[in-house]
Amino acid sequence: MKLDKIITLANEQVRIPLLAFERSLRNSGCDLPLWVIPYDENTFELPANAHWWKVPEVIRWIQQHGGRPHKRKYQCLLEGNYHFIDTDAIILKNPETVLAPLEGFITSCGHWNNPGDTLTPESQSIFERSTTVWQNLVFNTGQFACDRILYPDLEALKRTAEDPELIETCLKNPYHEQPGLNLLVHLSKAPITNLTLPPCSMESTWAGDYPGEYKHYWKDPAKMPYLIHWAGTKPVEGTPIGELFFDYLTQSEKKEYLSQQKEARRSPLSTLKLRLKRACRAFLNDP
């Protein structure tokens, strides 16, 4: 796989995590341009070699169906030779080098052992009809790479996503973009490789799998993850894995970030979002 760009999704609210992510990316030796999908209109000045990537037609289409802005990630399916990475991640090794021997659609998350958030009841039925080992095909949409265009144009993407059997998952799901993006990639028939599964068997890229010291897991360079992603959680000051994030912030940025997180935990909206997320998980896991 030859990458020619790194893609992320951001607005002013995640400006500081984006700075840490971008600095870790450059520190890894990756100088590829950074394309930033705007989550909303609250944009900000980006670092050098980064630009906002706005596709108005995709945005209008998603808004027409009431989709959350996270679904703007669907833009990636119209591109090739990219690596999408959410801003709540730190790069440990140059993704260009790591992914060079690979092809197809690449992820490195652990959702194969926890697939609930990647599915709806409708999409799970579709996955189950395709293979008995469908769990190894699902992925976290906070980080994935692909060397090919999965949908030749927006009209082709629309036709698939608006199919009566698929539209609830792809466009009307009120929670997040994971089930829709998983289903659209699956239906594209692109070969999917998860680097945390054999034959690579990379150690986990999810920060939540490292509650304590982590370096002893990474003694074998071939098994060391090339990124750490705080999906569903936040970097915690004083934890070994959390310091990988804070090392890329100035003291003033760190202070501002921690203040923002403290304020967010007090927010009634934050509490409501947590309750909705738990209710969604309970619904999806209900036998």
C-alpha positions, 0 to 999 in steps of 0.5 A, spaced: 500 500 500 502 506 498 499 512 502 499 519 499 495 522 504 492 522 512 485 524 513 482 526 520 475 529 522 475 535 527 473 541 529 475 547 534 473 542 540 478 537 538 483 542 536 488 540 542 488 533 540 489 534 533 495 538 535 498 532 539 496 527 533 499 531 528 506 532 532 506 525 533 505 523 526 510 528 524 515 525 529 514 518 526 517 521 519 511 521 516 510 528 511 504 526 508 499 532 507 493 531 512 486 532 510 481 534 515 474 533 514 470 539 518 465 536 523 462 542 523 463 550 521 467 551 527 474 550 524 481 553 526 488 554 523 491 548 521 498 546 522 503 546 516 501 541 510 494 540 513 488 543 509 480 542 511 477 537 506 470 539 505 465 535 500 459 539 500 455 534 496 456 529 501 455 534 507 448 536 504 446 528 503 448 526 510 444 532 512 438 531 508 437 524 512 439 527 519 445 523 519 450 526 525 456 529 522 461 523 524 458 520 517 462 525 513 467 520 514 463 517 508 467 521 504 473 517 504 470 511 501 470 516 494 478 516 495 484 511 495 491 511 498 489 514 504 489 512 512 484 515 516 485 516 523 481 520 529 484 525 532 484 521 539 490 517 537 498 518 537 502 515 532 508 511 534 511 508 527 510 511 520 504 508 517 507 509 510 512 504 512 508 499 516 502 499 511 507 498 505 507 491 504 499 490 505 493 491 500 486 492 500 482 495 507 487 495 513 485 496 520 488 494 527 482 494 532 480 489 537 472 490 535 473 482 532 472 480 540 467 486 541 463 487 535 457 490 538 458 498 537 460 496 529 453 493 528 445 494 528 441 488 528 439 489 520 447 489 518 449 484 523 444 479 519 447 481 513 454 480 515 452 473 518 449 471 511 456 472 508 460 468 513 460 464 519 467 468 521 464 475 520 467 478 526 474 478 523 471 483 518 468 489 523 473 494 525 473 501 529 472 507 524 477 511 528 482 508 524 483 505 517 486 505 511 485 503 504 489 503 497 483 503 493 476 507 491 471 503 494 465 507 491 467 510 484 462 516 485 457 519 490 451 516 486 454 509 487 455 510 494 448 513 495 445 507 491 448 503 496 446 507 502 439 508 500 437 501 499 431 500 503 435 494 507 441 498 508 438 506 509 437 505 517 444 503 518 447 507 513 444 514 514 438 514 519 442 511 525 442 516 530 448 514 534 454 514 530 457 512 524 460 505 525 455 501 523 454 504 517 461 505 515 462 498 517 456 495 512 459 500 506 466 497 506 463 490 507 458 491 501 464 493 497 467 487 497 474 490 498 479 485 502 479 486 509 485 485 514 486 486 521 493 487 523 491 485 531 489 478 528 494 472 525 498 472 521 501 479 524 498 478 531 500 486 532 499 488 540 492 492 541 492 499 538 487 501 543 489 505 549 484 501 554 488 495 553 493 498 557 491 500 564 498 500 567 505 499 564 505 497 557 512 497 554 513 489 556 508 488 551 512 491 546 519 488 546 518 485 539 518 490 534 514 486 529 508 486 534 508 493 537 502 497 535 504 503 530 498 507 533 495 508 540 487 510 539 483 512 545 476 510 542 471 511 547 475 514 552 480 519 554 488 520 555 489 520 563 494 524 566 499 520 570 498 513 566 503 511 562 499 510 556 496 517 557 503 520 557 504 518 550 499 523 548 501 529 553 508 528 551 506 532 545 503 538 548 506 544 551 504 545 558 499 551 557 496 546 552 496 540 557 492 545 562 487 547 557 486 540 555 485 538 562 480 544 564 476 542 558 475 535 560 474 537 567 468 541 564 465 536 560 465 531 565 460 536 569 456 537 563 449 535 563 449 533 556 455 529 557 451 525 562 446 524 557 450 522 552 453 516 556 446 514 558 444 514 551 451 510 549 449 505 554 442 504 552 444 503 545 449 498 547 444 494 551 439 494 545 444 491 540 447 486 545 440 484 547 439 477 545 
